Amino acid sequence: MGGVLIGFSLVWAVIALGYLLGRFNVLGDGAQRVLSRFTFFVASPALLFETISRADLHTVFGPSFWIVAGSAAIAAAVFVLFTVLRRKPFGAEAVLGTMSASYVNANNLGLPIAVYVLGNAALAAPIVIFQLAVYQPLFVILIELVRQRRSASLGKILLSVISNPLLLASVAGTAVAASSWRPPELLLQPFELVGGAAVPGALIAFGISLFGSKPLQEPASRVSVIAATVVKLVVQPAAGYLLATTLFQLDGAALFAAVVLAGLPTAQNVFVIAARYQSGVAQAKDTVLLTTAIAVPAMLVVAALLA
């Protein structure tokens, strides 16, 4: 499990850098907001387009893709049911809570763990494609809808949805991947260069936000954070196990890979989106922090159970 520790060490090192930058105010008072906006409007769309446009859609949509999609849907449904039973209004904060409970850290943890633990970087590809092309844009659309449903016209809502940079990048990347045209490397290199800033930008922005804050200090979001953490690290990998064994009859290394990847912690993308819409920021931050801290022992338990 050395690969798990390596992957998490990389993440925590960059988060610690962000914390130090915030602690000593190196980047100024508005650094966290600027970095979050840069990641949301520039770097993440570039990463989306570059990643999806290079994908072989015919090979990506195998069992791993559907296990990832199914386990995420089950985890999201469990959190939505929890929210409904608590009789909480289903606004932007609840949407972000649902995303926190089901959106895995596929880029900066999934890839290292696929390489160092599972021995095959391609295992992370279905997660990256599903989340970047389908899941993340879906949640952004939902946030746009619930934020404007009471005050905006249908035309304004549709305009805000279709003009979202993440959705536009996903659609453009999918169109290129599905076509017979392969863009020249010279054309994709700027997207690759700028998109490379998405992960460190999100981690540094997250680290800056940790300065002066303590987890679970917001009474209004404390229960939701704990629930999202439990759903993310228990319900989602359990759902991945059930789907892998019952629908696809996986076992051995393939089963272990499916469960480990479904049990990855919440991605910093959730915090970036929360910061962009200024809704559920503390909830997203605490869920990312708790799931990332607990995920290592949780994966060790998974390894022991499936050994």
Secondary structure as GFF3:
##gff-version 3
##sequence-region A 1 307
A	DSSP	alpha_helix	2	23	.	.	.	ID=ss1
A	DSSP	alpha_helix	31	38	.	.	.	ID=ss2
A	DSSP	pi_helix	39	43	.	.	.	ID=ss3
A	DSSP	alpha_helix	44	54	.	.	.	ID=ss4
A	DSSP	alpha_helix	57	60	.	.	.	ID=ss5
A	DSSP	alpha_helix	63	85	.	.	.	ID=ss6
A	DSSP	alpha_helix	92	100	.	.	.	ID=ss7
A	DSSP	pi_helix	106	110	.	.	.	ID=ss8
A	DSSP	alpha_helix	111	116	.	.	.	ID=ss9
A	DSSP	three_ten_helix	121	124	.	.	.	ID=ss10
A	DSSP	alpha_helix	125	130	.	.	.	ID=ss11
A	DSSP	pi_helix	131	135	.	.	.	ID=ss12
A	DSSP	alpha_helix	136	148	.	.	.	ID=ss13
A	DSSP	alpha_helix	154	162	.	.	.	ID=ss14
A	DSSP	alpha_helix	165	178	.	.	.	ID=ss15
A	DSSP	alpha_helix	185	195	.	.	.	ID=ss16
A	DSSP	alpha_helix	198	210	.	.	.	ID=ss17
A	DSSP	alpha_helix	219	230	.	.	.	ID=ss18
A	DSSP	pi_helix	231	235	.	.	.	ID=ss19
A	DSSP	alpha_helix	236	246	.	.	.	ID=ss20
A	DSSP	alpha_helix	252	262	.	.	.	ID=ss21
A	DSSP	alpha_helix	268	277	.	.	.	ID=ss22
A	DSSP	alpha_helix	281	306	.	.	.	ID=ss23
###
